[in-house]
């Protein structure tokens, strides 16, 4: 599941960057992160710090927040009628 999330994040960041007509270098500079951070995110690598991911996502008005497995299981349960 984690790799699916990273793939989705990678596609989102890459598409948004391209929509803004920015190279990876330009985007990294504007986001205030190293070029390697942008490359790792766009490649779907899992070894990127949440802080750096959020620094990139803030460029698009988004944040990624940690969610516990308990919270996820609560969302999956259907309400009783």
ABEGO torsion letter per residue (X at the ends): XAAAAAAAAAAAAAAAAAAAGBBAAAAAAAAGBBAAAAAAAAAGBAABBAAAAAAAAAAAGBBBBBBBAAAAAAAABBBBX
